[in-house]
Each structure stands twice: as structure tokens, then as C-alpha cells.
Amino acid sequence: MRRLRWPATAPPPCGGVQVHGRLQLSADTHLTLNLSRIIAYPSGLAVHLTLTTTGHPAERAQHETRPLTDPADPSAQWSYLDVWAGTDYLAVADPYLHHPDRQESTAGTCRYRTQPMYWLPVSPPAPRVALTAEWPRIGLPASVTTVALSPAEHTPTPRRR
């Protein structure tokens, strides 16, 4: 059986309307996963997430996403935030990283932050988006959310002259 995928694709450069704003999807002592926003375009939806970790989960995230020194090494492990998304059905979503992953250490505290974007080439209007996200290797359990989209609330009101 072939698994359905949303490819890692950039959204159109302009013409989008924000249909949902910030929403916390998961939070723990050292992990926070937020839906930053969803932008609707005539050709699909851009779903923006933000994952921020500190401490041991940040160390694990840095280890999991590090550049491999030997790409031919079959023992090398790599993982990232797993996301399934969709309007009518869920499919694996491959991230388009328009913001680079940020890794830093301040006052001895390790911090990792990433802001992936996922492109869903669905036909508008989409009344809702279902999202499932997890990264078990750093301690982020599955977060399952259905987000109602309401373009009327976020469409800019034209100015009267």
C-alpha cells in the first residue's frame, strides 16, 4: 500500500489570507509545540508550526538533526518532527523549512527551535484542518488537533474613503 504524502513545497509568493492564528498544540516542562498560523491560498494551505525545546529534549533534537559525517553509515539515526495533516484525509507532511532550525546555548541551558512550514495542496474552501504531530525520540508525544478555519474573521476589511 502506498502512503499518501504532502510534498515539501514552498507556498505561492503572495495572495494568501490568514485563516487561523496561534494555537498551542502541546506543552510540557521542556517542550512546546505551537501552530503559528495557517495561510489559505487559491491552490492550498500553508501550515506553520513552531517547536521550542530546552534541556535534555533540546540536546536530543540537536543530536537527531545534526549533519551526518558519513552519509553511508547505516547505523546513523536521524529524526524530525513527524506531522500528518489534511482536510479530507490525513497524509504524511514533509516540511518545507523556510526558517532555519536554531540551536543555541545560553547560561549552560541548551535550546532548540524550529519553524517548519507544511504545504497542503487542497482545494478551497477548507472548513477545517486535522493535524497530528509527534517527535518521540525527543520526548514529544502525539498531539492530535482539528482546527476550524474561518477566513471571514481574518480577511482584511477594505478601507472606506
C-alpha positions as CSV (number, residue, x, y, z in Angstrom):
1,M,0.0,0.0,0.0
2,R,1.3,3.4,-1.0
3,R,1.4,6.1,1.8
4,L,0.0,9.4,0.9
5,R,2.3,12.4,1.3
6,W,2.1,16.2,1.1
7,P,5.5,17.1,-0.6
8,A,7.9,19.7,0.8
9,T,6.8,22.6,-1.4
10,A,7.0,26.3,-1.0
11,P,3.7,28.3,-0.9
12,P,3.0,30.9,-3.5
13,P,4.9,34.1,-3.0
14,C,1.7,36.2,-2.5
15,G,-2.1,36.1,-2.4
16,G,-2.7,34.3,0.8
17,V,-5.1,35.1,3.6
18,Q,-4.6,34.1,7.3
19,V,-7.4,31.7,8.3
20,H,-6.1,30.7,11.7
21,G,-3.7,32.2,14.2
22,R,-1.5,30.9,17.0
23,L,-2.7,27.9,19.0
24,Q,-0.8,25.8,21.5
25,L,-0.8,22.1,20.4
26,S,1.4,20.6,23.1
27,A,3.3,21.8,26.1
28,D,5.5,20.1,28.8
29,T,8.2,21.3,31.0
30,H,10.9,21.4,28.3
31,L,8.8,21.1,25.1
32,T,6.3,23.5,23.4
33,L,4.6,22.9,20.0
34,N,2.5,25.7,18.6
35,L,0.5,26.2,15.4
36,S,1.8,29.6,14.4
37,R,-0.7,30.3,11.7
38,I,-2.5,28.8,8.7
39,I,-2.5,30.8,5.4
40,A,-5.0,29.9,2.7
41,Y,-4.1,30.4,-1.0
42,P,-6.3,29.6,-4.0
43,S,-4.1,26.5,-4.6
44,G,-3.8,25.2,-1.0
45,L,-2.9,25.8,2.7
46,A,0.4,26.7,4.3
47,V,0.5,25.3,7.9
48,H,3.2,26.9,10.0
49,L,4.4,25.3,13.3
50,T,6.9,26.3,15.9
51,L,8.7,23.7,18.2
52,T,10.8,25.0,21.1
53,T,12.7,22.8,23.5
54,T,15.2,23.2,26.3
55,G,17.3,20.9,28.4
56,H,17.5,17.2,27.5
57,P,14.9,17.3,24.7
58,A,16.9,20.1,23.1
59,E,20.1,18.1,23.3
60,R,18.3,15.1,21.7
61,A,16.8,17.3,19.0
62,Q,20.3,18.7,18.2
63,H,21.7,15.2,18.1
64,E,18.9,13.9,15.9
65,T,19.1,16.7,13.3
66,R,22.9,17.1,13.2
67,P,24.7,16.8,9.8
68,L,26.0,13.3,9.3
69,T,29.7,13.0,8.9
70,D,29.4,9.7,7.0
71,P,26.2,9.5,4.9
72,A,27.0,5.9,4.0
73,D,26.9,4.9,7.7
74,P,23.8,2.6,8.0
75,S,23.9,2.9,11.8
76,A,23.3,6.7,11.7
77,Q,19.9,7.7,13.1
78,W,18.0,10.9,12.1
79,S,14.6,12.0,13.0
80,Y,12.5,15.2,13.0
81,L,9.0,16.3,13.9
82,D,6.5,13.9,12.3
83,V,3.4,15.6,11.0
84,W,0.3,14.2,9.4
85,A,-2.2,16.7,8.1
86,G,-5.2,17.0,5.9
87,T,-8.7,18.4,5.3
88,D,-10.5,15.2,4.0
89,Y,-7.8,12.6,4.9
90,L,-4.5,12.6,6.8
91,A,-1.3,12.3,4.9
92,V,2.4,12.5,5.9
93,A,3.5,16.1,5.5
94,D,7.1,16.8,4.5
95,P,8.4,20.1,6.0
96,Y,9.5,23.0,3.8
97,L,11.9,24.8,6.1
98,H,11.7,28.5,5.2
99,H,13.1,29.4,8.7
100,P,16.3,27.6,9.6
101,D,16.5,25.5,12.7
102,R,18.0,27.5,15.5
103,Q,20.3,25.8,18.1
104,E,21.7,27.8,20.9
105,S,23.1,27.6,24.4
106,T,22.7,30.4,26.9
107,A,24.0,30.2,30.5
108,G,24.6,26.5,30.1
109,T,21.0,25.8,29.1
110,C,20.6,24.1,25.7
111,R,17.8,25.3,23.5
112,Y,16.5,24.1,20.1
113,R,13.9,25.9,18.0
114,T,12.5,25.0,14.6
115,Q,9.7,26.6,12.5
116,P,8.7,24.2,9.7
117,M,6.0,25.0,7.2
118,Y,3.8,22.3,5.6
119,W,2.1,22.8,2.2
120,L,-1.3,21.1,1.7
121,P,-2.4,21.4,-2.0
122,V,-6.1,21.2,-1.2
123,S,-9.0,22.9,-3.0
124,P,-10.6,25.8,-1.1
125,P,-12.6,26.5,0.8
126,A,-11.4,24.1,3.5
127,P,-13.6,24.3,6.7
128,R,-11.0,22.5,8.9
129,V,-7.6,21.0,9.1
130,A,-6.7,17.9,11.1
131,L,-3.1,17.8,12.5
132,T,-1.2,15.1,14.3
133,A,2.4,15.9,15.3
134,E,5.0,14.0,17.4
135,W,8.7,13.5,17.9
136,P,9.0,10.5,20.2
137,R,12.8,10.5,20.1
138,I,13.0,13.8,21.9
139,G,10.0,13.1,24.2
140,L,7.2,14.9,22.3
141,P,4.1,12.6,22.4
142,A,1.5,12.7,19.7
143,S,-0.7,15.8,19.6
144,V,-4.0,15.4,17.7
145,T,-5.9,18.6,16.8
146,T,-8.7,19.6,14.5
147,V,-8.6,23.3,13.7
148,A,-11.6,25.1,12.3
149,L,-10.7,27.7,9.6
150,S,-12.7,30.9,9.3
151,P,-11.4,33.2,6.6
152,A,-14.1,35.8,7.2
153,E,-12.6,36.6,10.7
154,H,-9.1,37.1,9.3
155,T,-9.8,38.7,5.9
156,P,-8.7,42.4,6.0
157,T,-11.6,44.8,5.9
158,P,-11.4,47.2,3.0
159,R,-11.0,50.9,4.0
160,R,-13.6,53.3,3.0
161,R,-12.6,56.7,1.6
